[in-house]
Amino acid sequence: MDSHLTTAASLPPLILTPPEKYLLILWNVISALISTLGNTAVLIAALKYHSIKLDRVSVILITNTAVADIGFTLTCIMPSIFNVASERSMFGTGLSSVLNLADEVFLAADIYLLCCLNISKLTSLLQPLRTRSRTRKAGWIIAVLVWLFSALTAQVVPYWLCSPQQVFDPATYQCNHSFKDRCHWMVVYFALLILFIPFLIILVTSVWLLIFAAMKKRSTGLAKTGVLTMMLVSINFFISNAPYTVLFTIMASGTDVRTIPDFSRIYRFVVYILNLNFVSNPIIYYLSIASFNRFVKERLCCERSNRTSVSLSRRVTQIQNPGFNVNLQ
C-alpha cells in the first residue's frame, strides 16, 4: 500500500488566492486572541478568585481544559498564522517537530478531558451524595492521569512502534505525522482511540445527561448550570470535531484522498474548523456560568467601579452632611 494514500501531505501544494490567504490569516488571528485571552481568564477565575461555581472535580477539569486549549493555540494555531502568511514552514524541521509533538498531546488531552467532564457530570446526577464528598485532590488525580494517557496515546505509542516522520502539509500549512507502509494501522489507531471512541463517549454521555436532567426536575441550580455548560461544550465539540473525525476515518480506511474532488480545500476547512473547539469554551462559560460571568464583568470589564464610586460618593456626602440621605434606588 502506498503510504501517501492515508495522508494529505502527499498532495501537491495548493496555491492560496489572496482572499483565501487573508481570510485564513484573519481566522487564525481571531482564534488565537480569543482562545489565549479567554482561557487565561478562565484560569485566573478558577485558580485565584475561585469564581467558577461548579463541583470541585469539574472545576479542576475545566482548568486543565483551559491549559490544553492555550497549549494548542500556542503550538498550532499561532504558528499557522506565520506559515500561511509565508506559504511555507517558518520554523524549520526541528522546531516544527517539537510544536507538532506538543499540539497533538494538547489536542488529545482536550478531547479526553471533555470525556471526563461529561462522565463526571453524569456521575454527579446519578450519585449526588457521593459526588459532594469528592475532593479537589480527586480532580487533580484524574487530570494528571488524563495528561499521562494523552502523552502515551498521542506520542509514546506511535513513536515507539513506528517512528513517524514530520512532514509539512501543503493543504493546511502545518506539520503532521507521516507513517510508513508498515504502520498504516497507526492511522486507524489514531482515528479510533483519539477521535472516534471519545466522540462516541461524549455523544452517549450527553444524551444521558439530557435524560437524567429532564427526569430530575428538583435538581439544584448548581447541577443545572453544570449540565447546561457540559451540553453547550459538547455541542461545540461535535460541530468542530465531527468533520475531522469523518474525514480522518475515510483516510484511515486507505481511501486514496487524491481521488476526492477539491480535497485540499475540503481538508483545509476541516482542519481549521477545529479552532472552534479551543475558541468557544470561554464564551460558553461566560454565557452559562453566572459566577464566571460576574467575574468577567466586575474584574475584567470594571463594571463594578461605577457602583463603587457612587457608593463612595454617597458615604462622603453623608459624612459631610449628617442626616442627609441619598436614595440610589
N, C-alpha and C positions, 0 to 999 in steps of 0.2 A: 504493500500500500504506500502510495506517495504521502509522505508526512505532511506535505503542504495542503492536502485536502482538508485538514482539520484546523487550519488557521488562516486568518485573513492577512497574515504578514507576507504571504507569497503573492498577494495581488499587486499589480503594477501601480505605481503612485498615481493618485487621483488629484489632478491639479484643482486647487480651490479657485472658484471665481471670487472676485473682490467682495461681493455681498455675502457669500458663504463664509469667507475668511473673517470679515468684520463681525458678522453675527455670531460666529463660533467664539471669537475672542471676547465679545461682549458677554455672552452666556457664561463663559468660564470666569470672567472677572466678577460678574454679579454673584455667581455661585460661591466663589472664593470669599468675597466680602461678607455675604450673609452667613455662610457656614462658620467662618472664623469668629466673627463678632457675636453671632447668635449663640454658638456653642460655648464661647468664652463666658457669656452672660449666664448660661446655664450652670457652668462650673462655679462661678462666683456665688450665684444664688444658692446652690446646693451645699457648697463646702464652707463658705464664710458666713452667710446670713441665714442658712437653713430655711430658705424661702420657698422650697418646693414641698408642699404638704401632701405627701403620699406615704404609703407604708415604707418602713425602713429599707427593705430589700429593693423595692422599686426605685427608690431614690439613688441607692448605690449603683444599680444597673444603668439608670439614666445618666448618672455621672460618667460612668465608663463608656457609655454610648457616645456621649459628647466628646470624650477623648479620642475615640475611634474616628468620629466624624472630622475632628480637627486634623488628626493624623492623615486621613485620606486626602483632605483638602491640601495639606502641605506637600504631600508626596506624589499626588497625581493631578489634582485639578490645577494647582498653581504652575507646575512645570509644563502642563499642556498649553498654558497661555503663551509661553515663550516658544514652544515647539510649533504651535500653529502660526504664530507671528512670523517665524523664520522659515516655516515649512520644512524643518529638519530637526534632528535631535540636537538640542543646545547644551547638553550636559555630559557628553562623552559616554563611552561604554561603561566605565567603572561606576560613575555616579548614577547613571541611568539604571544600572543593575540594582544598586542599593535602593533607589527610590521604588523600583518595581517590587523588590522583595518586601519592602515596608508596606506599600499600599495594598498588596494582596493580603497581608496579615490584618491590616486595619479593616479592609472590606469584609473578610471572614469574621472578624471579631464583632463588627457592627451587626452582621446577619445573625450570628449565634446569640448575641446579647438581646436582640429583639425576640428571638425564640424563648429565651429565659424569662424575659419580661412578660410575655404572654402566658407562659406556663405559671409563673409566679402569681400573676393576677387571677388566673383561673383557680389556682390552689387556694388563694385568699377567699374566693367566693364559696368554694366547696367546704373549706375548713376555717371559718373566720376566727374562732377562738384560738386555734393553733397558730394562725398567722400572726396574731398580736404578740405572741411570745418570741417571734423571730427577731434576732438582734442584728445590728449593723455588721457584726463580725461574720454572721452567716452570709450576708450580702457580699462582703469583700471576698470571702472564700469562693463563692460562686463566680465572682468576677475574675479572680486570679485563675481559676480553672478554665474559664472561657478563653482567656488570653493564651494560656498554655496550649489548649486544644486548637486554637486558631493558628498559632505558630506551627504546631505539629502537622495539621492537615494542609495548610497553605504552603508551607516551605519545607519542613524537615522530611516528610514522606516523599514528596516529589523529587527533591534533590538527592535524597539517599538512594532512591530507586532508579532515577532516570537521568539526573544531571542535565536538565533542560538548558538550552541556550537562551540568552536575552536577545531579542530581535526588535528592530524598530518597525512599528506597524504603520505603513503609509496611508492606511484608511483613517486612522484616528490620531496619528502623530503622537503615539505613546509607545513605550517599550513593553513588550509582553513576552510570555513564555513561548518557546517553540520546542516541541517534543520530537524525539527521533522516532523512526518507524517502530522500533520495539516497544515504544511507550505510548502507542496510540490509546491504550486503555487508560492512561493517566488523564486524558481529556474527558473520558467517560467518568472517571473518579471525581474530577472537579465538578462536572455537571451534576452528579448525584449528591456528593457529600456537602458541597458548598452552595449549591443553588437549588436543585430540585427537592431534596429532602427537607431542608429548612423552609422552603416555600410551602410545602405541604403541612409542616408542623404549624406554621403561622396561620395558614388558612383554617386548619381544623380547630386550633385553639381560639381563633377569632369567632368562628361560628358558635362554639360552646360558650364563649364569653357573652355573646348576644343572647343565647338561650337562657343562661343562668341569670343574667342581669334582668331579663324580662320576667323570669319566674320570681325573683326576689325583689318584690316591689318595695319592701321595707329596708332596703339597703341604705347604709349611711351615705351622707353627702361625699365623704372621702372615697368610699368604694365606687360610687357612681362616677366621680371625677376620674378615678383610675381606669375604669372600664372605658369611658369616653376617650381618654387620652390614648389608651392602647388601640382602640378601634381606629382612630384617626391615623396613628402612626402605622398601623398595619395596612390601611388603605393606601397610604403614601408609599409603603414598601411595595405593594402589589403594582401600583402604577409605574414606579421607577424600575422595578426588577423583573416584572413579567416578560417584557420584550427580550431582555438579555437572557433570561432563563430559557425561553423558547428557542432563540437563535443559537445559543450555546449548545443546547440539546441537539439541534439539527447538525451543528458542526461535529459534535461528539459521535453522531451516528455514522460518520465517514462520508457524508454527502460532499460532493465537490462544489463548494460555495461559489466557484468561478462560473458555474452554470446559472446562478441566480441573477436575473436581470438587475443591473444597477446595484449590485450587492454592496459595493464600497460605501455608497451613501446611506443605505439601509443600516449597515453595520455601524457607521459613524453616529447616526441618530440613536441607535440602541445603546451604544456605549455612553454617550453624553447625556442621555435622559437619566442615567444613574445619578447624576448630580443632584436630582431632586431628593434622593434618599438622604443626603447629607445637608441639604439646604433647609428642608421643610420642618424638620423636627423641632428646632427652637420656636418656629412660628406656631406649630401645633401646641407646644407647651404654653405659649403666651395666650392662645385662644381658649384653651381647655382647663388650665390650672389657674384658679383665681389668685393663689398666693404668689405665683411667678408673675402673673400679670401686674399685681400691685408692686412687686419688686422692680420690674422694669419701669413702671410709671414713676415711682417715688425715688428710686435710687439712680436710675439711668436717665430718665427724662425730666427729673427735677420738678415734677408736678407738685410735690409736697412743699416746695419752697414758697409758693404763693400762700398756701394755708398758714405756713409758719410765720411769714411776715405779717399777715393780717392778725394772727393771734398775738404776736409780739406788740403790734401797734395798739391793739385793744388793751393789753396789760399796761403799756406805758401811759395811755390815756386815763386809765382808772387810777394809776398811782398819782398822776399829776392832778386829777380832779376826783377826789374821793366822793363816792355817792353817784358818780356818773356811770351809767350802764349803757353799753353798746350792744345792741341785739343784732348779731350777724345773720340770724335766720330770716 
